[in-house]
Every structure is written in structure tokens, then in C-alpha cells.
Amino acid sequence: MEIAWTIDYTGEPIDPDDVLGSIFLRSTDGEIVDTCVYLVDWFVVLIDGLLALRGGESLQTDLVSEPDPVVFLAAEGAAKVTYRGVSLTVCVSDLERAIRDSGRRLLDFVSSRSRTGTSLETWARMAEFLGSPGALKAE
Amino acid sequence: MNSKVAQFLLSVLLLLHSLVASARLTTPPLPDFSGHDLAPLSVADDTAELATFGDAIDNVVIGGVPKGARVVVVVFSDEPEGGYIGIVDRSNNGVIWILYEGKLPLGLYELEVIGGKLSARHKNQSTWTDISLLHGLGYDLSSIQKVLEHWECTHSDLDGLTVAAIEARFAPINQALFASVESDSRFVPGDSEGIAWLRQRLDDRKALTVLHPERGRRAYGALTRHVAGSAAVMLTTGLGTGTDVSPEAAYLYLSAPTVSPRKAPSVRPRTQRSTLRTQAAQDLSKNNLKHLAKHLEQFRMLDPTMELGDIIRLGDAIMSDSASLASRAGAKNQFFQAVVDVGGESVLVRVVLNRVGKMNSVHIRPE
């Protein structure tokens, strides 16, 4: 399981409230790609989904800024993440590692490149998750 | 004595030769870039970006060279502001698009990181030219260096061809590719419309540019870039013969976000063009506008005359009614929802605000 992201270039300094880019979720059986999205929305959804899966629950989540939901389906052995008709089979622990690795890089990038630098309220939930492994409950 | 010296020199030469030969044979294995910030950039599929960077696409020259089975394809434009470099990253089955600042003549270049700067050298020249990466692209020079360290860029039989020439050369391959994509389950059923659109556009470029010159030219530029990239990938990977990059994978990776009815440019002649810009629009960042534009096609499927300004005005109207507030208290993003008439159809439209109250998304909710 791998999660990658890219930042869309607009010529403006990075605004931490509206970091736009593409996200790539790759698993052995496919890839979910969403372009021109607010990356924080995706990571919040991934965190919510992960927490549900950890508890053995399935979850359909709202990306807020996108019309289509992300569905996390809990199952024995491996879970499924589905978006716009593409389903990925994921191991929950791999999903968590990927969220933490990729999320940390994104948060570091936004912190270091944003115009305001420290104004990362939009990213608070993600920062909390990354700072508190295993301690967070689903909202 | 002279004979012993000659014998000694010969043995030294033989030793050196064998050392060089063994060095050639011990090329380092292809590194695994997964986990690095090397995912391809999405600048190339954005028509707004192409307004600045894509106009000279017809003159872009592609070159690429495999070193062993590995491939680098470099694409430069000769625009004064800068251009694109495409590096095929086989570990990701895709292309890393790098946007650079600076002026380079058309041609194939070697890339090196010299003195902490990215430099390019024309294949027929000995001097290196510094080029700068535009800021805010999500990865750094060291990541690019990791790619360059493992590939070598010299010229190939694609060198010197324009995009138009490459198109002609790869037309049969592209046709076959589209046929395979049509049956690919990774495309949602509705995307057959997008494939048909793509095929038609490739076959009938004039119609597109005549009906809507500006939009057509830019959209075609994006399309050409993707298709040319796919073709280059296919050529250099031997069309899937014993390689791990299938044409389908290359095509899907490069084109899937573009080949969609929602991304397809409208070629409908317009009777009037909306230039509406509200107060809200003036306050919106480029990112906000770009994201709003992403969902514009949703509205255009119901009303082809809609423009970005119309979407913003609709969002303003929905936000002005506090009864439309639909997000729960304390939510990260506030959003409003209302059923409105678009093209004679009642649809549920959501308007999302960011943390500081700027409109960052307006889209139609699924039924």
C-alpha cells in the first residue's frame, strides 16, 4: 500500500487552507487517483476510515469538497477502500503506515512552504493523528 | 628492456580495459522510488496552466533514450517563461513532470545536478545551462537527482521529431491503444464517451480549433502532451515485450484524469460569454478557482452555457441563505446545500467554505 501526493502549481505561495493537488492510492490490485483535490480533505477521510477499520467497522465517508464518497469496507483478512468505482484491497496496518508516511511528508511540506508557516489549523486533525499514534478515536 | 616496458604497458592497458568493462557491467539496479516524493505532477492536465505554458506545444521536441531497459524522455518547450521536462519513472509507471524556469532552445538535453542546481546540456553542445525548478511543486532537487543518477539521457530515434511528426508515427499504435482502453474495466462505463471524444479529437483537430480556437488549442495541447508521452513510453518499453510498463498502464497513468467527459472541452459555439466576476470571485485564490473549475463540467452537462462566474454566483446565492447551512457545528469545513434549477433540472448543490470562509468548492451532489 502506498499513498503519494503532488501539489498543483499555481504560481502563488502555498496557502495552508487550500492546498490543492493530486492523490494516488496504490495497492497490489489497482490505483485510486483523484486530481485537483484539497489534500487535507483526503487525509482526514483516510484517517476516519482507518480508525473505523481498526475497530472492525465499515464506513462511508464524505470528502466534503467532492461529490463522491470514499467507502471503507471492513472484512476478515483484508479491507477494501472504494472510490468512484475503483476498489483497493488493503491491509489495515499497511494503510496506517502509508497514511503516516505520506501524511507526515505532506504536513512537513506544507509547514515549510506555506506563506503563513504556522497557521495550520486546517491540518490540526491530521497533525493530531500523526502525533498520537493509536490514541485517536473516530469523529 | 624496451620489450619489457612495452609488455608492462600492454598489461596495464589490458587491466584498465577490463576494469572499464566490468564497471559497465555493474550498473546499479533500478532503485525503488516508492515512498519518495517522485509521483508525477498534475500540472500538465490543467488547461489554466496551459494558457501560460502550453501554447508552443506543437513545436515541442521529444527525445528519449534507454540505458539498458531504462528510459528517460525529456520534453522541452521553447517558451520564454520556461517549459516542461518529462522524465519517465518506470518504478511509478508514469512521467514525472517538472516545470522549469528559463529559456532553452528546442532540443534534447542531458540533465544533471551540478553544484546543487539542475542543469541542462544540449546533446550537441558542451556547455551546461542552469535551469531552476518553479517553486511549490512538492519535491526537491535531491529527489530528481536520485532519478538522474540511474538514467542516462542521450538521443534516440525520437530525437528531433516534433509532436506532430510523432503523432503521425504513432497513430496506429494510439488507435490500438484506445481500443484496449475501451475494454479496460478500470474505466467507469460512462467514460466510453470520453474515449470517443478523444478519438474524434485526434482525428479531427481542425474542427476543434475552428469551433473554439483558444480552448481547443489549449486542450489539444494537453491531449497531445499525454498522447506523445504515452507513445514515447510505448516505444522505449518495446510495447510491453518483457517490460513492466504496459501501454495500457502508461496510457491510463498519463491520460485517465484527462480522458473524461467532465474534462472534455466544450466545442459548442457560444452565443454569449459570461464574464461575471462577483466580489467573492475576486477574493478567491487560484487554487479555489481551479477547484471550482474542476466541477464546472458537472454543471455543463446540464447547462452547456454555464461558466465559472455563473458557478460562483450560484454559490454566493446559496451561501446567502442561512437556512442552507448543512454542516454540523464545529466542522472543519462549513458547507451549504440547496436544491436549485440547473438547465431545467433540480439538483442538490453544495457550496463548501474553507477555514477562513472562502468558497473552495461548488458541486452537484449525487442523487
Boltz contact constraints between the chains, C-beta under 6 A:
constraints:
  - contact:
      token1: [A, 2]
      token2: [B, 34]
      max_distance: 6.0
  - contact:
      token1: [A, 4]
      token2: [B, 39]
      max_distance: 6.0
  - contact:
      token1: [A, 6]
      token2: [B, 39]
      max_distance: 6.0
  - contact:
      token1: [A, 6]
      token2: [B, 41]
      max_distance: 6.0
  - contact:
      token1: [A, 6]
      token2: [B, 42]
      max_distance: 6.0
  - contact:
      token1: [A, 6]
      token2: [B, 138]
      max_distance: 6.0
  - contact:
      token1: [A, 7]
      token2: [B, 136]
      max_distance: 6.0
  - contact:
      token1: [A, 7]
      token2: [B, 138]
      max_distance: 6.0
  - contact:
      token1: [A, 8]
      token2: [B, 42]
      max_distance: 6.0
  - contact:
      token1: [A, 9]
      token2: [B, 43]
      max_distance: 6.0
  - contact:
      token1: [A, 9]
      token2: [B, 99]
      max_distance: 6.0
  - contact:
      token1: [A, 9]
      token2: [B, 136]
      max_distance: 6.0
  - contact:
      token1: [A, 9]
      token2: [B, 137]
      max_distance: 6.0
  - contact:
      token1: [A, 10]
      token2: [B, 286]
      max_distance: 6.0
  - contact:
      token1: [A, 10]
      token2: [B, 287]
      max_distance: 6.0
  - contact:
      token1: [A, 12]
      token2: [B, 286]
      max_distance: 6.0
  - contact:
      token1: [A, 14]
      token2: [B, 136]
      max_distance: 6.0
  - contact:
      token1: [A, 15]
      token2: [B, 285]
      max_distance: 6.0
  - contact:
      token1: [A, 17]
      token2: [B, 354]
      max_distance: 6.0
  - contact:
      token1: [A, 17]
      token2: [B, 355]
      max_distance: 6.0
  - contact:
      token1: [A, 17]
      token2: [B, 356]
      max_distance: 6.0
  - contact:
      token1: [A, 18]
      token2: [B, 285]
      max_distance: 6.0
  - contact:
      token1: [A, 18]
      token2: [B, 287]
      max_distance: 6.0
  - contact:
      token1: [A, 18]
      token2: [B, 288]
      max_distance: 6.0
  - contact:
      token1: [A, 18]
      token2: [B, 354]
      max_distance: 6.0
  - contact:
      token1: [A, 18]
      token2: [B, 360]
      max_distance: 6.0
  - contact:
      token1: [A, 20]
      token2: [B, 287]
      max_distance: 6.0
  - contact:
      token1: [A, 20]
      token2: [B, 291]
      max_distance: 6.0
  - contact:
      token1: [A, 22]
      token2: [B, 42]
      max_distance: 6.0
  - contact:
      token1: [A, 24]
      token2: [B, 39]
      max_distance: 6.0
  - contact:
      token1: [A, 35]
      token2: [B, 42]
      max_distance: 6.0
  - contact:
      token1: [A, 35]
      token2: [B, 257]
      max_distance: 6.0
  - contact:
      token1: [A, 36]
      token2: [B, 291]
      max_distance: 6.0
  - contact:
      token1: [A, 36]
      token2: [B, 294]
      max_distance: 6.0
  - contact:
      token1: [A, 64]
      token2: [B, 333]
      max_distance: 6.0
  - contact:
      token1: [A, 64]
      token2: [B, 352]
      max_distance: 6.0
  - contact:
      token1: [A, 65]
      token2: [B, 352]
      max_distance: 6.0
  - contact:
      token1: [A, 65]
      token2: [B, 361]
      max_distance: 6.0
  - contact:
      token1: [A, 67]
      token2: [B, 363]
      max_distance: 6.0
  - contact:
      token1: [A, 67]
      token2: [B, 365]
      max_distance: 6.0
  - contact:
      token1: [A, 67]
      token2: [B, 366]
      max_distance: 6.0
  - contact:
      token1: [A, 85]
      token2: [B, 188]
      max_distance: 6.0
  - contact:
      token1: [A, 121]
      token2: [B, 355]
      max_distance: 6.0
  - contact:
      token1: [A, 122]
      token2: [B, 355]
      max_distance: 6.0
